[in-house]
Amino acid sequence: MNRNFWTELWYFLLILMAGFILTALITFGLSLIMPNAVNSVFYLHLIQWLQTLFVMILPAMIWCRWRCKEPYAKALYLVNTASWKQYALVFVVTLLCLPLLDVLAETCRNLPLPASLQAMAEEESATQEILLEKMLDMNGFGGWLELILLMSVATAIGEELTFRGALLAVFRRYSSCNKHVVAILIGLIFSLIHMDLYGLIPRWLLGTAFVYLVYETGCIWPSVMAHALNNLYALLQYKGVIDL
């Protein structure tokens, strides 16, 4: 890793932190204005939309404009260079792999862990389960539409712009690591950010695979599609539409 890499990584993290602070300030202000809505589904979804915009999408674009001084489409791999055959292949392979990832996740959940790690993993899992139950408490056409847009589409776009867009650009432009090391590192960072010990390995594999999709297709959209399908699959499972 050379000096330029750490400099650019620091700038990117600084922009991300600014996004976190801005989101926190907005949500704090809203909690003062609407104190009775703090624990509502509306408030939780609003926070998620704000985080998607200010912590994922805008930081990637700001880093691109500020540091790269290149068009967003080029720096963030937004130029669509994938063929319809590649999209079709990604779609089919993703659908086939999702049940296998479920099996892997369940296997990881049953692995023996040290007592301290086991307690931490169970606490994280319980907290996320409560939060998800609240966030997914929406029904009807409008509720389903908003859930899909937020939990599947917007989150996939935001996380791909952050990890397979800006962060991948930082590694590829300024580090001396080969592409396989970069893919593994970005996959690991992607998994660690989710703070889910039970899901660490499946998300690591997913995050790494998404990087390889960008390598192979030259653009970010196939990984966005695969990511959105994965999120939609998880959403349908939580809502009881898919029962495996």
Order of alpha helices (4+ residues) and beta strands (2+ residues): alpha-alpha-alpha-alpha-alpha-alpha-alpha-alpha-alpha-alpha-alpha-alpha
